[in-house]
Amino acid sequence: MLERWFKLAENRTGVRQEMLGGVTTFMTMSYIIVVNPRILAEAGMPIEGVLFATCISRPPWRRW
């Protein structure tokens, strides 16, 4: 069902590869959300504000 719904064969990919890509993206984003505020807090910025800004920031060319 997933193969047809997402046209995986047409895009020359598979469920395993897409799952690995999703997990990698999630882990990377989680790391950034944890580490970025700590680094900027050491520079004197308020950690709550930096955490909020990190969570809501995104490139302008990406959709939510």
C-alpha positions in Angstrom: 0.0 0.0 0.0 2.8 2.5 0.9 4.6 1.6 -2.4 1.6 2.7 -4.4 0.5 5.6 -2.2 3.9 7.3 -2.3 5.0 6.0 -5.7 8.2 4.6 -4.3 9.1 2.4 -7.2 8.6 5.3 -9.6 10.9 7.4 -7.5 13.5 4.6 -7.3 13.3 4.3 -3.5 11.9 1.9 -0.9 10.2 1.9 2.5 13.4 1.2 4.3 15.3 4.0 2.7 12.5 6.5 3.4 12.2 5.4 7.0 16.0 5.8 7.4 15.8 9.3 5.9 13.0 10.2 8.2 14.8 8.9 11.3 18.0 10.7 10.3 16.1 14.0 9.8 14.3 13.7 13.1 17.6 12.9 15.0 19.3 15.9 13.3 16.5 18.3 14.2 16.4 17.0 17.8 20.1 17.6 18.1 19.8 21.1 16.8 16.9 22.0 19.2 19.0 20.8 22.2 22.5 22.1 21.3 21.8 25.4 19.6 20.2 27.1 22.6 23.0 25.9 24.9 25.7 27.3 22.7 24.0 30.6 22.3 23.2 30.8 26.1 26.9 30.5 26.8 27.3 33.6 24.6 24.9 35.5 27.0 21.6 35.1 25.2 18.5 34.0 27.2 18.1 30.3 26.7 14.2 30.4 26.7 14.2 32.9 23.9 16.8 31.1 21.8 15.0 27.8 22.3 11.8 29.4 21.1 13.5 31.0 18.1 15.2 27.7 17.2 11.9 25.8 17.3 10.0 28.3 15.1 12.7 29.2 12.6 12.8 27.6 9.2 14.1 28.4 5.8 11.7 30.7 3.9 11.5 28.3 0.9 10.2 25.4 3.0 6.5 24.9 3.7 5.2 23.9 7.1 
